[in-house]
Amino acid sequence: MALMITDECINCDVCEPECPNDAISMGELYYQIEPDRCTECVGHFDTPQCVEICPVACIPTHPEHVESRETLWQKFQRLQNAQSVAH
């Protein structure tokens, strides 16, 4: 399940540096999460760090990107493999 940032985002800049997969970036009006890079912190942390730190609770599960924990783990491994090849 990739996460998403809603339009309730206040652009406080705290979520972006917390994302271990660099899935969060500034969008046109507020921050956004790229579903292909979001593992909900599976492989890094027990809970999604952006959700933990968000002061306005505007980061729910993206209804169009529902994934099992195993699928998130596979995405984490794919991202890690791609990162190690790039370096």
Protein Blocks (a to p, Z undefined) as FASTA:
>chain_A
ZZdddfkbgolommmmmpmnlpaccdfkbccddfklmgghpojambdfklmmmmnlpacc
dfklcccfklmmmmmmmmmmmmmmmZZ
